[in-house]
Amino acid sequence: MKLELVATCLFGLERLLGEEIEALGYEKISTIDGRVTFLGDEEAVALSNVFLRYAERVFIKLGSFRVESFEELFEGTRALPWADFIGSADEFPVKGHSIHSKLFSIPDCQAIVKKAVVRSMSERYGISIFPEEGVKVQIEFFILNDIATLMIDTSGTALHKRGYRKDALGAPIRETLAAAIAATSRPRENVLLWDPMCGSGTIAIEAAMQMRRIAPGIKRSFAAEKFGFLDKKLFDLAREEAREGEIKTEFRAYASDVDPEAVALAERNAALAGVLDTVKVFKMDAREIRADGVRGTIVTNPPYGERLGSQREAERLYTEIGEHFRSLSPWQVYIITSHPSFEKFYGLRADKVRKLYNGMLPCYLYQYFKSDLRRESERAELRSKNKKHK
């Protein structure tokens, strides 16, 4: 069965998500903020849920159409082949979103879509009352600029919940965002990756999973495994393919923190993720870490707010780690924070800043990857150009 699939992601991760969809062998159709649409089949439902590292959910798209009235929403929804995907005894709740559209009342849209699906299925099954006591098939609508898209959620629990993080500290970074930050830092076998303010250990764990090619969905289940129109063996085969693709590596990551509770939690999470032999977890103050003659990259999400107490304390920490991390040059540094003036307190302008989102919270990835010599050379070149223009 040919299917149109939609993978959603945090804003800013669309390129990475599109690349891994193509790496699975599927053709992208379109990309908008927070979602990538691609062509696949029944096998793609299983493979994308098991393998996609940056996706939040994977949906089966039933159709899109223009809506400027509830009548158009009803008739457009009714015309879709719901009975091909939902059994007569299945539960089929409806939820959704509407952005920049004439139909903005979510409860009203939910009611209209539900009514239309019932009518469509009544015409196919020849019954008017549906018990909804069976498998849950979540329907989701998305109305953007008066275009409605109707979908079925195949993931169930959001894909950023890999299953290894049972507990977390404060406001933790999502696993999908941690994976993207780790990938951006370009982890390599001959370069130590160190998160010196590791919290739950998510960044180091996600980096280790990438380097060992451990599929993010290998240890969890998905809603679509219970769908009547899909063969459950597809998910078993996807997991088998994932296990066969895992590799050994010389890559090493450090996850350290000054908080003993964080250290204990990070160690438990690394063990659950199956990467404790790749990730070394220990207690240490970030302002005391040493290079010890090895090549390294710092990738971290400094504590803020709940874990640190106040903005002033956070800013003082940024200043102190800025001074210390520069002493580790030529190590590269990747820091994600929601503080918009981070560079001012850190004491150095980033080589690149990328805006990302942790859920709906905007944050910034400050990237320091140029050597001191290269920075000085660029400054000298700029001064020379400025003199010529005078």
Steps between C-alpha positions, in 0.01 A plus 500: 500500500644837396477751783569867550669542838564809712783513753481789746797650683608789719541826309852520360551127452327469160825466300641227723167315495476526121851362460430194712171435317695498174764277661223244562431509125178703494414797282424835662195681362502822700645669806339768715575621851497199728402231249633304203264316264630197311388198297519154649317174552391282792862406571587871515261545793704253705845609381438872549370452854795279597780688321415872480716673758365855465126436450236560766225297332424321172154537347319338210353782295153423362453824310512879480237745373399866528255588776332833562181364655395214727308351207820480295682343797222243540477404132876492448547277804207276408651433156817345643538118529479472880372141497826390332682593821244480784315183595132502588579438869804730524516814713564811289537823703570829321736784587673771301623853440402799289737781400422810293168354385132598492411187697675572828278337764674173584202344687267576207749360248542187713125446508461549124788263416366235738152525351639477146713194581200326656292575188777372271541178698123451529476502122771232476406276795124540480463589869423830674637437850865420566591352841859636496620227736786367289839628387555874534558671164573867570375738231672837472407801288728790416353811340754749367407798282157344437646168382391203712717190527349186654736240646528190720768490770712183472740580785280528806739623768719774349819365342732715712409265785751226418431307820838539672422819691264401780576810708647844428619810682329839466398582143696239302604532140297282262678193370434607140658841558793344687554267202502797261750694713725196524485451122580869441817463710618228257591221745805298391687197629823688563337795679366482855147643539452645848182636656628656826150606617327182395184503713317185390784411261285536188751669268780250566258207476356620168851553360598147603185355343578677174858380491399143578206522257250404766155578361309740729181291492662161556374460858147642482161425350281696259126553454506360146611157622138439600339636182295238319610605151872464578696178544663504845792303354609820325603646836675178603694508174585869546640431847696203368648720228587758764678245720698368204610853415655576840878529505788515745701819514800658667294817556490618861280752679527648848191606696589687817317730739562669833167367629525141637129444430555589133799267478301207643209573264724532193666168583163326529382648172820401317459145630136486382606632159766229477792742462662496845812343349525799264397780737711557812294670774660672799481796739702812412454876492490631141741776600765242586505266200836444329602421145779260605654507155203354311287648224155585623167667438283645775128462431276615782174652621593711806254487793260792515205609711368206699834319524709810571271730695523838326593673177786681674652171609468370144674805359784467751537134399515600129784742576695243699465217248584745221834578661574135573385347170718744305799360690424162342562630146512358234199307632174585328200606709127467431266653758121514487310741720184708495691808624508749207807687638711194565796622290529819708551303821702219341745761372534389139286539191399162357621391158142403423167529681205281413148557631326181611205402718479274804130425473354849456786673684732691263869445567832563331786268413825696533772333297872565556696293250773733370850488646642807676753532218226498237296758692801729533579458130143597409513802731829611341352458153197704599718777648702507178186533288368778721826694461479473120147638500598805705 
